Amino acid sequence: MAESGRRRATLAGMIRTAALAFVRDRRLLQTRPEGKDVFYMAGGKIDPGETPVQALHREVLEELGVGCTEVAPLGVFEAEAFGHRPGRRLHMTCYTAALTAEPRATGEIAEIRYFTGGEYAAMSHVAPGSLMVFTRLHQLGLIDW
């Protein structure tokens, strides 16, 4: 995404994103961008004029090389934005979905991995927004801790 698009997606200090909660074998898919040591939800910033669902489809295709079907809302999660200045907030609209093929790391993504909640929480660096999604999916009985 162009730098100007990133700035516009950061309105009033809030980073607006769309994210995929894809569960396989009671584990949640996470992505690690190139040059980073933290795993995040697959997805990304919502461009101006884009709906969260449109951003989800675009970002999943860019990051995982697949399309989404059976998209359903999971919830909106707000947390401290990991890796940004203190006080910067994340507003993440999260969806569950089926994928059209086997996901793979593409574009700026170096690695994908599936985690239980406990495996993710035990990492040296965790994204607070991702941790909230792990907790919600565990409460719903969809992933193991």
Secondary structure, DSSP 4 states (H G I P E B T S, - for coil): --HHHHHHHEETTEEEEEEE--EETTEEEEEEETT-S--B-EEEEPPTT--HHHHHHHHHHHHHS--EEEEEEEEEEEEE-TTS-TT-EEEEEEEEEEESS-----TTEEEEEEE-HHHHHTSSS--HHHHHHHHHHHHTTSS--
